[in-house]
Amino acid sequence: MAVEDFERYVAGLQRRRERRGGPENLVILPTVDSTNALARAIATEYQNEAQTLHPLVVLALEQTGGRGRQGRSWSSPAGKGVYATWVLRVEDPGLLQTLPLLAGVGLCRAVSAHLPVPCRLKWPNDLVVEVGSERRKIGGILIQAAVRPGEGTLALIGFGVNFSQQAADLPDNATSVRVLQGAGDQDESLADFVDFTWDLVLGLEAALAHAADGAWAVESYRALSIHQPGERIVCRIGENEITGTFLGFDEFGRLLLDSNGRLVPVASGEVIEG
């Protein structure tokens, strides 16, 4: 993306914030190592200066060192997707357990509005769609916490969503908004990209307004889950794997598995099959 296009991108986002609202603080960069890393550095500076950090969103057109779960790299080609981190102050650490659910719900709903097929949630934090009999990833979420005793907690909600990549640019298990729309390179529009970006920001903001309502978070997540009761699921937890029948989610959003007649609630890990 040329310099003049980046300037138009920034101006477009600012206009949409003026018209539609959004977070108080917005940082937009053409390229960055990682939006999560930059957001953490900003948050740390505010903490060191004993200043209150109001809701902040860091956006970049390109990440050179983006990371997903388990330290995996996240492809972040310039101008092809939304790469962002929302920084949120959490006064009650008990609310942290609802954030992965809320982030998934808010972003999934926002992405769906731009697709001909529904966006769904693969536990715990993948945005996926069903293409025929296959499930393909269109985005992901990575949440980290910056905790200082006596100073509250700052949650870093990082997310990346594929927008204008073509099928040849993506792994077989991935897709993008443009691929699902059936659009080619010639159909790319900066205005569409700006609209999509701000829709994701506002979608996340709307869901985060329910941070104190755990029941709403779990029920909303359940309604968007790709997993169906009775299906076989394999979860990776650290270095171990557990296989079982999916039973649903408990009141904390934990994955419930029947593993050889034993009820296993899974609070962290990832679904690798199912």
C-alpha positions in Angstrom: 0.0 0.0 0.0 1.4 3.4 -1.1 2.0 6.2 1.4 -1.0 8.1 0.0 -3.2 5.0 0.4 -2.1 4.7 4.1 -3.0 8.4 4.6 -6.4 7.8 3.1 -6.8 4.7 5.3 -6.1 6.7 8.4 -8.4 9.5 7.4 -11.2 7.0 6.6 -10.9 5.4 10.0 -10.9 8.8 11.7 -14.1 9.9 9.8 -15.8 6.7 10.8 -14.9 7.2 14.5 -16.3 10.7 14.3 -19.6 9.5 12.8 -20.1 6.1 14.5 -18.1 6.4 17.7 -15.4 4.0 19.0 -12.5 3.9 21.4 -11.1 7.1 22.8 -7.5 6.3 21.8 -6.5 5.1 18.3 -2.9 4.3 17.1 -2.6 3.5 13.4 0.7 2.4 11.8 1.7 1.2 8.4 3.9 -1.6 9.8 4.8 -2.9 13.2 6.5 -6.0 14.7 3.4 -6.9 16.7 0.3 -4.9 17.7 0.2 -6.8 21.0 3.9 -6.0 21.7 3.3 -2.3 20.9 0.1 -2.2 23.0 1.9 -3.8 25.9 4.7 -1.2 25.7 2.2 1.7 25.7 0.3 0.1 28.6 3.6 -0.3 30.5 4.5 3.3 30.0 1.2 4.4 31.3 1.6 2.2 34.4 5.1 3.4 35.0 3.8 7.0 34.9 0.8 6.1 37.2 -1.5 7.4 34.5 -4.9 6.0 33.6 -5.0 4.4 30.2 -8.5 4.7 28.6 -9.6 2.2 26.0 -7.0 2.0 23.2 -6.9 0.3 19.9 -3.6 -0.3 18.0 -4.0 -1.0 14.2 -1.4 -1.9 11.7 -1.5 -2.5 8.0 1.3 -5.1 8.4 2.9 -7.1 11.2 6.4 -8.5 10.7 6.3 -10.6 13.9 2.6 -11.4 14.5 2.0 -14.3 16.8 -1.0 -16.6 17.5 -1.5 -19.2 20.2 1.4 -21.3 21.4 3.8 -18.7 19.9 2.9 -19.6 16.3 3.5 -17.0 13.6 0.5 -15.3 12.2 0.8 -14.2 8.5 0.1 -10.5 8.3 0.8 -9.3 4.7 0.6 -5.6 4.1 -2.9 -4.2 3.5 -4.5 -7.7 3.3 -6.1 -8.1 6.7 -7.0 -6.4 9.9 -4.3 -6.7 12.6 -5.2 -5.0 15.8 -5.0 -5.0 19.6 -7.6 -3.6 22.0 -6.3 -2.6 25.4 -8.8 -2.8 28.2 -8.5 -2.0 31.9 -10.1 -4.7 34.0 -10.8 -3.7 37.6 -12.1 -7.1 38.6 -9.6 -9.9 37.6 -12.5 -12.3 37.8 -13.9 -10.8 34.6 -10.9 -12.0 32.6 -12.5 -15.4 32.1 -15.3 -13.8 30.0 -13.0 -11.8 27.7 -12.1 -14.7 25.3 -15.8 -15.4 24.9 -16.8 -11.8 24.4 -14.0 -11.1 21.9 -15.1 -14.1 19.9 -18.7 -13.1 19.9 -18.1 -9.5 19.0 -15.7 -10.2 16.1 -17.7 -13.2 14.8 -20.8 -11.1 14.5 -19.0 -8.3 12.8 -17.3 -10.6 10.3 -20.6 -12.4 9.5 -22.1 -9.1 8.4 -19.6 -9.1 5.5 -20.0 -12.7 4.4 -22.5 -14.7 2.4 -22.1 -17.6 4.9 -22.1 -17.3 8.8 -18.8 -16.9 10.7 -18.6 -19.3 13.6 -16.4 -19.9 16.6 -14.0 -22.8 17.0 -13.1 -23.1 20.6 -11.5 -21.2 22.1 -10.6 -18.4 19.8 -10.7 -19.1 16.1 -13.1 -17.5 13.6 -14.1 -20.0 11.0 -16.5 -20.6 8.2 -17.9 -23.8 6.7 -17.0 -24.2 3.0 -18.8 -27.4 1.8 -17.7 -30.1 4.3 -14.6 -28.2 5.4 -14.0 -25.7 8.1 -11.6 -22.9 7.2 -10.1 -20.2 9.4 -10.6 -16.6 8.6 -9.3 -15.0 11.8 -7.9 -15.6 15.3 -7.8 -13.9 18.7 -4.9 -13.8 21.2 -5.6 -12.4 24.7 -2.8 -11.5 27.1 -3.0 -9.9 30.5 -0.6 -7.3 32.0 -1.0 -7.6 35.8 0.5 -5.4 38.5 -0.5 -6.1 42.1 -2.6 -3.2 43.4 -2.7 -1.5 40.0 -5.5 -3.5 38.3 -5.1 -5.5 35.2 -4.8 -4.5 31.5 -6.1 -7.0 29.0 -4.5 -7.1 25.5 -7.1 -8.4 23.0 -5.2 -9.1 19.8 -6.9 -10.2 16.7 -6.2 -10.7 13.0 -8.8 -11.3 10.3 -8.1 -12.1 6.6 -9.7 -9.6 4.3 -8.4 -9.4 0.7 -6.1 -12.4 0.3 -6.8 -14.6 -2.7 -7.0 -18.4 -2.4 -3.5 -18.8 -3.8 -2.1 -16.6 -1.0 -3.6 -18.8 1.8 -3.1 -22.2 3.3 -5.6 -24.8 2.4 -7.4 -24.6 5.7 -7.8 -20.8 5.6 -9.9 -18.3 3.7 -10.6 -14.5 3.5 -13.6 -12.2 3.2 -12.8 -11.6 -0.5 -12.5 -15.3 -1.3 -15.9 -16.0 0.3 -17.4 -13.0 -1.5 -16.1 -14.4 -4.8 -14.2 -11.2 -5.5 -11.0 -10.9 -7.4 -8.0 -8.5 -7.0 -9.7 -6.0 -9.2 -12.6 -5.7 -6.8 -10.4 -4.4 -3.9 -11.6 -1.2 -2.4 -9.9 0.9 0.3 -13.3 2.1 1.4 -14.6 -1.4 1.9 -11.4 -2.3 3.9 -11.9 0.7 6.1 -15.5 -0.1 6.7 -14.6 -3.7 7.5 -11.9 -2.6 9.9 -14.1 -0.2 11.8 -17.0 -2.7 11.9 -14.6 -5.2 13.7 -13.6 -2.5 16.2 -17.2 -1.5 17.0 -18.3 -5.2 17.1 -15.7 -5.9 19.7 -16.6 -2.8 21.7 -20.3 -3.8 21.7 -19.5 -7.2 23.1 -17.1 -5.9 25.7 -19.9 -3.8 27.2 -21.2 -7.2 28.6 -18.0 -7.9 30.5 -19.8 -8.2 33.8 -22.5 -10.5 32.5 -20.9 -14.0 32.4 -24.2 -15.7 31.5 -24.7 -13.5 28.4 -21.1 -14.2 27.3 -21.5 -17.9 27.6 -24.9 -18.1 26.0 -23.8 -15.8 23.1 -20.7 -17.8 22.5 -22.7 -21.1 22.6 -25.0 -19.8 19.9 -22.1 -19.1 17.6 -20.0 -22.2 18.3 -19.1 -24.5 15.4 -19.1 -27.5 17.8 -22.2 -29.6 18.1 -23.1 -31.9 21.1 -22.2 -35.5 20.4 -19.3 -34.8 18.0 -15.9 -36.2 18.6 -13.3 -33.7 19.6 -9.5 -33.8 20.2 -8.0 -31.1 22.4 -4.4 -30.3 22.9 -3.6 -29.2 26.4 0.1 -28.2 26.7 2.0 -31.3 25.5 -1.0 -33.6 26.0 -4.0 -34.5 24.0 -7.4 -35.6 25.2 -10.2 -37.1 23.1 -13.8 -37.1 24.0 -17.4 -36.4 23.0 -18.4 -32.8 23.1 -21.2 -32.2 25.7 -21.4 -28.4 25.6 -20.1 -25.5 27.7 -20.4 -24.9 31.4 -21.3 -21.6 33.0 -17.7 -20.5 32.8 -17.4 -21.2 29.1 -15.2 -24.3 29.7 -15.4 -27.0 27.1 -17.1 -30.2 28.5 -15.9 -33.5 27.2 -17.0 -37.1 27.9 -13.7 -39.0 27.8 -14.4 -42.7 28.3 -17.2 -42.0 30.7 -15.3 -39.3 32.6 -16.5 -35.7 32.5 -13.6 -33.4 31.7 -14.0 -29.6 31.8 -11.3 -28.0 29.6 -10.4 -24.4 30.6 -7.5 -23.8 28.3 -5.9 -25.5 25.3 -7.1 -25.8 21.7 -9.3 -28.0 19.6 -7.2 -29.7 16.9 -9.9 -32.0 15.6 -13.6 -31.5 15.6 
